[in-house]
Amino acid sequence: MFIRPCEGRITSRFSPLRKNPVTGEWKAHKGVDFGSDGSPIIIASEKGKVNRAEVIDGYGNAVILTHIVNGKKYETLYAHLKSMSVRAGQTVKQGQQIGIKGTTGNSTGVHLHFEMHIPAYAPGQPNAVNPLHYIVDPAVEEVQKMLVFIGYELNVDGIEGPITEAAIKSFQQSKNLAADGIVGANTLAALNDAVAAKKEELSMAEPRLTAGQEAIRQEAMRLKITDGNDPFKSVNQYYAWAVAVPIAQKVEELEKRILELEKKIV
């Protein structure tokens, strides 16, 4: 699947309506902008073939890659590049460098404008889709794990799809935060607090062994009768062992003495 095309925080998202920072016009933003922070290197989000690597209208220096994933055609567009390191017709691997972030074309600062089109790019961007619904991002995966831990039902796949966005918005509403589906600093802090509270709740709910039970568990582990897993579920077994072993040892000693006496009588 597709991966992030570069480092950097997301400064502008896919949106049906956004004020253009250059023209001031309100119009759709058919891609995702990654800021100038982090490495300036831009990589291929998926393996494919370079369709175009040239100046394209307001995109400035731009690269368009064509991909076939599970028999389906996609095209990704990387815009406002300072420089391009690939040429049309070239085959690229996923993660291969294709350029450097810049501010060419209609741009107000260094960033990457990244678009995804199914099946292909066309002027006016009629086939544009939200790239974040297709990119596997480790940061998104961590957020999903946190949401699942505190009780939300969603797949942990690293893709910021509609279900994950809905879960984020629901969490934000529960914490009286702006419900925009974006995990910013405030939302992340609230998530960390919620996870910590859930861990504390689970810790308080766990049963505790008495000093005697713990001593039996430790001795059972020393003798390799158990590896100590699920001690609360099997504590009765430890008690049984603590009583049965001494009795069995006594019986064994008595049996040996009886055998010795029988030999002497014979």
Secondary structure, DSSP 8 states (H G I E B T S, - for coil): -EE-SS-S-EEE--EEEEE-TTT--EEEE-SEEE-SSS--EEE-SSSEEEEEEEE-GGG-EEEEEEEEETTEEEEEEEES-SEE---TT-EE-TT-EEEE-B--SS-SSSBEEEEEESS---TT-TTEE-GGGTEE-HHHHHHHHHHHHTT-----SSB--HHHHHHHHHHHHHTT---SS---HHHHHHHHHHHHHHHHHHHHHS----HHHHHHHHHHHHTTS---SSTTTSHHHHHHHHHHHHHHHHHHHHHHHHHHHHHHH-
